[in-house]
Amino acid sequence: MVRYWLDITHDHRSVDQNVDLNGEECDSLIEAGILGCVFVTTSCTVVLVQHKPGSYEEQLNCRTLKTPASWLGGFSKRRIIRLLSVPGIQQICNIYVLAGLNFQKWILNDKEPEQLCWSSDLSRVVKDAFQQHLGHWDVNDSEEVDAWILDLQPDRERVIMLCAAVYLPMSPMIHYAMISIPTNGPTVPTVPNDFFLLKINNMYKENTPGDALNYRFILCGNNAYFYTAKSITVLKPEEELDVLEFLHPSDQIFSGCTCLNVPIFFSRQHGLVSVIASDADRCTLGASSLVLDTGSGTDQSCSAGGQNLSLYQLDPHEIYTAHQQTDGQLKAAFIFHVKNQLTECYDMVNKLFPTDAPIIPGFDGPLDTVVIKIAKDILDDIPAGDHRWNIEGHSTQGLGSSNSMLVFHQLKNKQRAFALYLKFLQESGLWNKLTGLTIRCGMTTTIQVLGELAEKNTAAIIMKSLPLGVVLEDSIKRAVKNYTKAEKSVLSEQDIFFREVTRIQEGILCCAEVCENACHSAMQPEAVARTLHEGNQIILTVLTETLQYRQQTAESFQLNDVAKSMNLEYLPWTAAGGPEGIVDALMLQQSLTLNYGLKVDVQRELTAVLLDEFVMLTDIILDGRKTHISTVKSAQEKPLYKQYCSDRNKLIKPLIAIKAYQKAAILAEKYLDFEVLMNICDENKDEDRLNEYMRRFKDTSFPEYRKIGDCLPEGREKLARFLSAYPTLSWMQQIYDRDFSSASETLRILAENETELVTRQKAMYSLSKLAKLAAPLASDTSDLIAEVNKRLELISYQEGIPDYVLQQHGFDCKNPKVFKPRELIALYISEEYVDSSEIDFQKALDVAAFVDDESERVEIVLQVSFIVIIVL
């Protein structure tokens, strides 16, 4: 089958054409100018493929060129097939087909049928040429000489062939030569124009002949480049051969060509590789001056990305000499690896971290620490091309430094440098030695930390590509305020913000803060909703593409055997709280979207968009929590899962309140919130949906969930086990079973975790106290009752705040949420509380006793006392 793409940027638009080749396979394909393409099969059938634009659809025409009957004769088992296209004048193209020692010339014309100029067997020509130039061969019968044409290239009005020959009766030594044959005549000459014997020798082995016959070559200027899977040999006029070897075991050269008079080779390990001279004469290469420019899938010597990375200008010897610390030495090894000086690289790595040293699972070891330090240095490096950073006194010589002045290109260059660094870790063997690190007050594998850093680089690139609206600009300004003071004079906020890639999460945190300020401002409700929409678009665009990148690169960041054996839990930065995570921002943004977007009377189209964004935010939050719980194997798994179930219900249930049943069902089905599914069915009286859920979730606990109301007494133990994952229901079953002590504890935990309604929290604490009093007397009875009374006292302080104060701060006075002690104090001493007296300030001081942190409590007392002195 032949597939043709009219435009490779639209890979889904192609034209397929079946070609009947009688079971043959395509060997090679070349372009024939405007005439189309030509391919040859493994049995030397030549086919012309032409694209014909149609009125309704694109068409492909495949036509087999008729070859003479004698063309298939004389092929050996080891024939080599080559196809060569040479453009002519007036829309004419010359096609040369080589099969073994048989040679054809075709002329293709867009106005006339194809013409076979000649077809000839070159075995005699090649064998006689070798016999004439190898005087030590005493050949009686030329049939005893084995000859091959390995490759051919055009050169003006002739073709140059790379040939090989061996005379086994004398020696298994195989000889190579370049033979030129004129091709502009009506027939192939019987004597070649030129014969040049190469100083390349190999031993021919009958069992593995391919080892000596896999040479190919390209012409570039006055030089010829011979290459095999493992080496490139450069032939220059009147000079000795230069050899460049690819020593890495997994490396291999696939093909070569010339591009803008530069020899280009395609390799497995380096992608596109160019061989250039280090002096002014690019076509005159000395043995000591060969330079290998490599990149991750691109030719770095020609691409802007390679030129902009200052990494390629660093001298590893200078770094090695100047820095004796481990990180400096490892940086030098990395530079050696980038420059393909693998011997020096691996020697240095083995010296720092010996191969025979035992790998002991642990945390914050020397290797793990230095690996992450260098990774962060790459992502947070100063752009060398922006001289404004020099004014601020920053060094510009770094591994991730870029010569570009554009922030977007700087981020892309850091991504390239980071990819080279990961490649170095894997190929040097250090990857398999990585264990674990301490981050965000927890233990995580070093490989997962590297994955997070790669994700943050991707997130930074995506965020920089977004249009700079008001919300994004304010978010960047707010984030930059937390950065160092020295970077404020000549640099823009974007320069400063996007330079430190490892802090990109602060942009998302500040985006949520900007939206929160808008919600509590004097803006009109519809303007607030549009601001929330703009903030949601920033957060969701960045996170959606970042999470997609995580899925695409999951295989690249698979844990090694040592990391797997440690069985560590993994809390992604997208699901972590605090300043190093973004889940707090996501929770805030989701709450703001619900209360100030979906519950506000705005345009129907805007409400629909906000609803979709609310669902996406909820999906990202729950996906992160679910991913975290799936990695927890310790005793923390059960309470974490209970908390996850409680939060899952709180996040999805608001969709039922606003009657977005379909959206709620999608999330509940994905994250198995059976309580929400039951509520949807009950509110809509939808028995069909309920039965469909019974069939779909028959292998889960959903059928048992449906039977909760009419469960038989003998099933109480089973029901209790099931309800243990649903604390909002399990306390009722515990009371029904007269297990008052467990019911009291369940209610107390629910009350502590309640943040939505203070009335619900008060009821739970009261029921917990009542259940404890009804339970048999225990050693902890008095302590629990005292703790509950203390919490009820705090609730009474909240109930003492007037409704107008809550309204002034944008809170719901009918269904107030649960305030933290610091929030209560802020309300008691706020300017909006115009009726406050010394009694209220005393209440503020009393509430300070509920703050657990002593330093924070002292700070609050001083703050209240200061306000009392000013006011009273």
N, C-alpha and C positions, 0 to 999 in steps of 0.2 A: 504494500500500500504506500502511496505517496501522499504526503500532507503538505499543503502550501499555505503560508500565512501572508496575507497581503500587507499586514502591518504587525510587527512583532510586539508593539505596545498594546495590542488587543489580542492576547493569546487565545481568547475564546472564539475568535472569528477565523476559521480556517476552511480549506477545501480539501476533501479527501478523494483520492482516485485509486481504485483497485487496478493493479497491473498483473496480468497473467504471465508469470515467469517460469511456469512449469516446475515449481518447487525450488527454483534457484533463489539465492540470497544476494542482496546488494553488497558489493565490496567497497565501492567508493563513489563519491558524488562531487562534481565540480560545476562551476558557473560557466556558461557559454555566452556571456555578455547579454545583449538584448534578445538573443535567440532562446534563452531559457537556461536549462541545466541539462547535463548529461551524466548518467550513471552507468556503471559497468557491474555485472554480476560476477559471482565467483567462478562461473564457467564462461566468462568473457562475452556475454550478451550485452550489446551497447544500446542504450535506450535514451532517446531525446524527450525531455519533459518541457512543455511549453504552457504558459499561462495565457488564457484567452478570456478577457473580460466579457461577460454576457449581459444581456438586457435585464435579466432578473436575478441571475446568480453568477458567481465566478465559476470558470471551467478550467480543467486541466486536460491537456492532450498528451498522451504517452505513445511514442512511436518507436518501434524497434528498428535499428539500422541494420540493413541486410549485409551480412558478412560472407566472404567466400567460403566454400566448403573446406578448403585447405587450412583455413584459419584455426580450426580446432585440432589440427594435427600437430604432433611433436611436442605436446606439453609434458613436462616432467611432473613428478609428485610435489616438488618443492617450487612450483612456479610462483613468481611474484607479479602481482597485477598493479599497474600504475596508470593513472589517467592525467592528462595534461591539456590545458586549454591555453591557446595563444591568440589574443585578439588580432584581427587583420584590419584591412581598410574597407570602407564602404559596406559596413555591416556584415562582414565576413569573419568567421571564426575557424581557426585551425584546431582540430582535436587530435591528440596523439594517444594511442592506446598501446600499452605495453603489457604483454602476458608472457611471462617467462623470458624467452629470447625472441619472441615474435613481436613485430613492430608494425603499427598501422598509422596512416595519416588520413584524416577525414577533413573535408571542407564543408562547412555548414553556411548556408545563405538563406536569408529570410524570404527571398523571392524565387529560389530554385530548389529542387530536391537535393538531398545530401549527396556528396560525391566522395567516393573512396579513391584517393590518389594512388596509394600503393600499400601493399602489405608484403612484408618480407621477414624471413628468418635471419636474425643477426648472429646466430651461433658461430658460423664460420668467421665473420668479421671480428668478433670479440676474441675467439680462441687464437686466431692467427696474430692478432695484435699483441696478446700476452706472450706468445712464443717468440715473436720478433724482439721483444724488449727484455725477455728473461733468458739470457744466454746460457745459464746453467741448466735449463731444462733440455734434456735429451729425449725429444718426443718422436716416436716412430709413427704413432697413429693418433691423430687429433681427437678421435673419439674417446681416448683415455683422459683427456683434459675436461674437467667439469668447470663450467663458467655460468655466471649469473649476472644479470643486470638488476641492481638493487634499487636504483632510483634515477630519475631524470628531471632536468630543469631546463627551461628555455634560455637562450642567450643569443639575442639578435636573430640572425637567419640560420641558426643551428640549434641543436639540442645537445646538452652535455649530460653524459650518463656516468653514474657511479657503478663500476663493474668489479667483479671478484672472480678469481680463478684459482684452481688447485690441481696439481698433478700428483695424484695419490701414489702412483708407482715409485715416485722419487721421494716425496715428502708430504706430510699432512699440513705443511705450512700454506696458508691461504694468503694470496696477494690481492691488493686493491689498486684500482687505477681509475682515472677520469678520462673518458673518451668522448670527443666531440664529433658529431656527425651532421653534415649540412642537410637541411630538410626543405630547401626551397626549390629543389629540382624535381623532375617528373618521376625519378626513381631513387631508391636508396643506394648510395655508393657502396661499393664493395670494400673500400679502404677508408678508414677514418681520417679526418683532417689532422687531429692531434691526439696524442697519447701521453698521459702524465702518470707515472707510477708513484703511488703514495707510500710514505714511510709508516704505514700501518700494517701490522701483521697479526694474524691470529692462527690458532690451531683448529683445523677442521675435524669435527667428530661426527661420524656417521649417525650415532644415536641421537645427538642433539645438534643438528646443523644450524638451527636458528640462532644459536649463540654467536656465530660468526657472520651470519647473513642478515642481521637486523640493523645494519647501518643505513641511514638516510642522510640527505644533505640539502642545504639551501645556499644560494648565492647572494652576496650582499656587497656591492661595489667590486673591489678587486679581491675580496676574501671569500673563502668557502667555509662553511660550518658543517662538519660531519657530526651526527649525533646518534647515540643509541639510547637505550632506556636509562643508562646510568652515567653518561658522559657526553661532553661536547668538545670536539676537537676543531681548533681553528687553524686553517691553512692560509698563510699570507705569502705574497710573492717574495722569493729569495730569503725566507726566514724559516726557522724551525717550527714544528707544530707546537701549539699551546693546547693543553688539555685541562678542562674544568670538570671535576667529578662531583656527582651528587651522592654523598656518602650515607645519607640517612637510610636505614633499612626500608622504610615505607615509602621512600620517594621514588619517582619514576617520571621520565620524559615521554609524553605521548606524541607530540608533533611539533613542527617548527615552520616559520614563515618569516617574511620581511614586512616591516611596517614603517613607512617614512624613512627608508634606508637604515633601519635598525633591525637586527635579528631578534625575533621574538620566539620563545619556546613555551609550550604549555606543559606544566608538570603537575603531578598529583599533590605534592606537598606545598608548593608555593603559588600555584595558579599560573599566571602569565609571568614569564621571566625574560628580561632583556639583558644581553651581554654587551657591555659598552666598555670603552677605554676610559681610564682616569685622566688621560692627558687630552690635549686639544684635538688630536687626530682620532676620531671615533672609529675609524675602520682599521687602524693599526693597533693591534692588541699585543702587548708584551705578556710574557708568562707571569710576571709579578704584578701586572697592572690590571688583571681581570677583576671586574667588579660585578657582583651579583646583586641586582636590585629586585627584591621580591616583595610581594604584598599578599594580603588575604583575598585572593580571588581577582586581583587587578594588577596591572603593570604599573608599579609605583614609580618607575622612572619616567613614565609618560603622563600619569594622572596627576591632577591638581592635588588630590589628597596626599599622595606620597611626597610631593614637593613641599607641601605646607607643614608636614610633620617635622619638627626640628629633631625628632628622634634619630633620623637618618644622618644628621650632621654630627652627632655626638661621637667622641672617640672613646671606645671602651677601655683602651690602655690608660688613658688619662684619668678616667673615672676610677679604675682599679687602683691606680697609684695614689690618687688624692683622697680616697675614702677607704679607711681600713675597717670600718664597722661592717656588720653583716649585711645591712641593707644596701650600702654602697657597693660591696662586692657582688651581691646578687643583681644589682642594677647593671653592673658591668657585664655579668654573664648574660643578662637579657639582651644587651646591645650586641654582644658577640653573636647571639642566636639570630637577631634581626639581620645582621650582616652576613649570615650564613657561614660564619667561622665556628663551625660546630665543635671542632676539637678543643679549641680554647674554652668554649662555652661549657661543654660537659666536664672538662677537667676542673674548671672553677666550681661548678655545682657539686661535684663529688668531693672537692676539698672542703666546701662549706657544710655539706650534708652527705656524709659518706653513704654509698649504696649499701654496704654491709651492716650499717647501724640498724639495730632493731627498732621497729615502729611500735611505740607504746601509746595506746589511746589515752588522751588527756586533753587539757584545756590550756590555752594561752602559751603554748610552747614557742620556742625561738623561731621555728620555721613558719608556723601559722601567723605569729605576730608580724614578722617581717613581710610575709606575702601580702597580708591585708594592708600594711603600711604603704608598700609600694603601689598597690592597687589604688588606694585613696590618693596618693601623690599624683598618679596619672590623671585621675578625674578632677582633681582640684588644682591642677597646674596653671601657671600664669601664661597667657598667650604671648609668645615671643615677638610676634609681628606687631603688637600694639605697644608702641613706645610710651604710652601714657602710664603704663605700669612701672616703667623704669623711673619715672618722675616720683612715683610713690615709694620707691626704694625696694621693689620686689625683684628677686632673681628671676631671670627668664629662661634659664637652662634647665629644662625638665623633660621627663619621659613623655608627658602628655602635652607638651607645649606646641602651639600651632603658630605658623607664620602668617595666618590669615587675619585680616582685620574684622571680618564678619563673625558675629557671635555664633550664628548657626553653623558656619563651617568649622569654627573652633570646637563646637560640641561634636560634630561629625568626626573630626580628626581625633578627638579623645576616644571616640568609639573605636576607631581604627587602631589606635595605640593599645587600647584595652584588649581588643581581639588578638593582637600580636602577643600581648603579655599572657593571655590565657593559653595561647598556642605554645608559648615557651614553657609554661608550667607543665603542660601535658606531655610534650615531647622530651623534656628533660627528666621526667620521672618524678618530679616534685609533687605532681597532682596526687599520685597514689600514696603520698606520705602525709597529706593534710589530715588533721583530726578535728579539733573543735576550738571555739572561742567563747568568751563571755561578752554578750552584747545585750543591751536593754534588760539588765538584771536577770538574764537567763543564759542557758547554754545552747549553742547552735553550732552546727558543723561549719567549718571554714569554707567548704565548697558552696554551701547555701548563702554565706555572706558574700562570696564573689558573685553569685547569681543576683543578689539584691543590688549590688553596686552596678552591675550591667543593666538592671531594670531601671535604676535611677538615671543612668545616662540616657536610656531610651525615653524616659519620662521628661527629661530636660529638653531633649530634641523636639518632642511633640509639643511641649508647652511653648517653646520658642517659635514654633511654626504657626501658633494660633494668632489670630488678629489681636492687636493690642487695644482692647476696649478699656472702659473705665474701671471695671472690676479687676481685671488682670493687672492693669497699671497700678492701682491702689494696693493690690496684694503684694506686688513686687516692692513697692515703696515701703510698705509695712514690714516686710521680711528683711529688707536691707538695714532698717533701723537697728536690728539685732547684730549687725556685722561690725567689724572694726572701724574706728573713727578715721583711720588714715586713708580710707578708700573713698572719701567723700568730695575731694576737691575737683579733679579733672575727669573722673570717670562717671559714666551714667549709672543709674540704678540697675539697668539690665546687664551692663558689664560686670558689676559686682555680684549680682544675684546669680547669673548663669555660670560664673567662674567656678564656684564651689558646687559641683554637681552632687556631692554627697549630702548636701543640705536641701535638696530640691523639695523634700516633703514640707518644708516650712512655707513654701509658696501655696500649697494646698491648705495648710492650716490657716494661713493669713487670708486666703480666699473665703473660707467659712466665716472668719471674723469680720471681714468687710460686709458680707451678706447679713450677719447678725446686727451690725451697727445700722445698716439700712432699715432692718425690720423695726428697730427701736428708735428710729428717727421720725421726723415730722413729714416724711415723704407720703404721697398719696398711696393707697393700697395697691393700685394697679402698677405704679412705678416700683413699689417694693417687689411685687410679683415678677416684674420684668428683670429687676436686679437679681432675684433668686434664679431666674432662668439663665441669665448670663453666667452666674457663678456655677450653676449646675453643668452648663455646657463645658466650662473649663475643666472642672473636676472629672466629669464623665469621659470627655474626650481623652484626657491624659491617662486615666486609669483603664479605660477599655482597651486602648492600644497597648498599654504596658502589660496588662494581664494577657493579652493575645501574644505579645512577645514572650512572656513567661511560658506559655504553652508551647510555642514554636521551638524554644531553646531548652525545653525540659531534658531532652536527651543529652545535650551538651554539658549539663550540670548534674549528671547522675552521680550519686555518692560512690566513693571508692569502698573497698571491703572494710577498711578500718572504721570509716565513718558509719557504715551500716551497722557494724557490730556494737556501736555505742548507743543505738536506739534512742536518739535525742528527739525531743519534741521540737517542732518548727512553727514559730509564730512569725508569719511574713510581716514585713514593714507596712504593707497595705492593710493588715489586720491588727497591728499593734497600737497601743495607746501611748500617751505621753508625747514629748517633743520629737522623738525619733520615729514615731508612727503617725498614721493619718486616720485611724478609726474614730478618734474623738471628733475630728472635723467632719467625717462622713455622718456620724450620728447627729451632730448639730445641724448639718445641712439638710438631712432627712426630716428632722423635727421642724426646722424653719419652713421647708417646702410644704409640709402638712398644715402647719398652723397659720402661716402668713401667705400661702399660695392657694392651696386646695380649699381651705375653709373661708376664703375671702371671695366676695362677689366681683369677679373680673370677667374679661371676655372669654367666651366658651372655648375658642381656639387655644388661648393661652392656658386655660385650665387643663385642657387635654394634653398639652405638651408637658406641663408640670406634673401631671399624673404619671406619664411615661417616665419622666426623670425620677420621680419618687420611687417607682418600681425598680428602676435600674440601680439607684442608690441602695435600696433594701437588698437587692440581689447581690451586690458587691460586698456589703457588710456580712450577710449570712454566708456567702461563699468563703470569705476569709475565716470566719469563725469555724465553719465546718472543716476547712482544710487544717486548721490548728488542732481541733479535737481529734481528727483522724491520726495524728502523729503522737498523741499523748498515750503513753503506756504505763504510767505510774498510778499511784493512788489518787491523784488529782483528776483522773478521767471522769469518775462518777459525778463529783460536784460540778465540774466544768460542764458536763453534758446537761445537768439539771439547769444550770444557769443559762446555757445556750437555748434550751427548750423554752425557758421563761422569756428570754429576750426575743426569741424567734416569734413567739406569739404576740408580744407587744409591738413588734415591728410590722407584722402583717395585718393584725386585727384592725388598725385604723382604716384600711381599705374597705372593710365591711361596713364601718360606720358611715362612710361616704357613699355606700352602695356601689362600689367598684368591685362587684363580685367576681368578674372574669379575671381581673388582674390579681385579686387575692387568691383565686383558685390556682392560677399559674405558679405563684410563689409557694403556696401551701403544698401543691403536688410535688414540686421540685425538692422542697426541704422537709416533706413528710410531716406537716403540721396538721394532724388529724382533727384537732379541736376546731381549727378554722374551717376545715372541710365539712365537718358536721354542722357548724353554725351556718355555713352557706346553704347547705341542703335544707336545714330547718327553716331558715328565713324565707327561702323561695319555695318551700313545700315541694321540693324536687326529688321525688322518690326514684326516678330514672337515674339521675346523677348519682344518688346514693348507692343504688344497685351496681352502677358501673364502677364506682370506687370499690365496692365489695369484691368485684371480680378482679380489678386491677391490682388491689393491695391485699389479695387473699393470703399471700405468704408473709404478710407483716402483721402488726398488732391492730390494724384497723378493724377487722371483724370483732375482736374483743372489745375494742373501744365502743363499738355500736351497742354492745350488750351490757354496758355498764349499768344502765338503769334497771335491768331485770336479771341481774346475775344471781344465781342460786347460792344459798349459804355455803354449800360445799366448795364453791369456787372462790371464796373470799381470799384465800391465800394467793391464788393465781392472780386475782384482781389487784391485790395489794402490791404484788411484784410489778404488775403492769403499770399501776398508778405511781410507782416510785419515781418514774421519769416525768410525772406531771404533778408537781407539788401543789398547784392551785386546786387540784381535785383530791389529792391523796389525803389531806388533813381531814376531809369529811369522812372518808372511808375509815381512817384511824379512830375518829370519834365514834363512828358506828360500831367499830370493833372494840370500843371502850379502852383503846390504847391512848389515854389522854396525855401521857408524857411525850410520846412521839408526835402527837398532834400539836402539842404546845411548842415543841422544837421546830416543827415544820412551819407553823404560823409565825414564829419569831423570825425565821430565816426569810420568809416571804415579806414580812414587814420591813426588815432591814434592806431588802433589795428593791422595795417599792419606791419609785421616784415620780410616778405619774400623778397620783391623787393622795393628798394628805388624809382625807376622810377614810380612804381604804386602808392606809397605813395604821390609822388610829383604831379602826375596827379589828385589824389583824393583831395588833398588840393587846388589845382588850381581850380578844378571844384566846390568845396565847396565855395571858395571865389567868383567865378563868379555867382553861384546860389544865394548867399546872396546879391550880388549887384543887381541882377535882381528882387529880392523880394521887396515888399513894405518896406519902411524905418521903422525900429523898434528901440527900445531903446538899443538893444544888437548888432546892426549892426556893429558899430565901434569897439566894444570889440572883436567880432568874427573875423573881418578882421585883427585887430592887432595881435590876437593870431595866425591866419593862416600865416600872414607875418613872425611872429617869427619862426614858424615851417619851413617855406620855407627857411628862412635864415640858419637854422641849416642844412637843406639838402644841401644848397650851400657849406657849409663848408665840407660836406662829398664828394661832387663832386670835391673838390679841391685836394683831396688826389691822388697822382699818381698811376697808375695801378700796377707798379712794387712793390709798398709797399703792396698793397693788395695781390699780388701773393706770396710775401715773407711770408705772414702770413697765406697762404692757403685759401684765400677768392676768390670767383669768381669775376673777374674784369669786365666781360661782363654783368652779371646780379647781381650786388652787392646787398646784403641784407641791411636792415635798421640797422644802428649802433646807440647804445645809446651814449649819450654825453661822458661818461667815456671811452667808446671804441674808439671814435674819438680822444680824447686827447691822449690815449695810442698810436694810430697810428701816430699822429703828432710828438710825442716826442720819437718814437722808434728808435733804432739803425739802423734798416733797411732803414729808411728814410735818405739816405746819402746826399741828395740835400737840406735838410732843412736849413732854414735861420732864422734870427730874425723875419721875417714876419710870418713864420709858427709857431714859438713859441708864437707870439702874437695871432694868430688864436686859438691856444690851450687855451690861457687864455680867449679869447672871448667865446669859447665853454663852458668854466667852468660856465659861467653865466646861462647856460641852466640846470644845476644840481639843483634840487629842494631842496635837503637836505643841510642846511647851513653848518653843520660841515663837511660833505663830500666835499662841495665846497671849503671850506678853506683848507682842506687837499690837494686837487688837485692843488690849486694855489701855495701852498708851494712846492709841488713836482715839478711842472713845473719851478718855480723860481729857485729851487736848481739845476735842470738840465741846465737851462740857464746859471747860474753862472759857472758851470763846463765846459760847451761846449764853451761858448762865452768869 
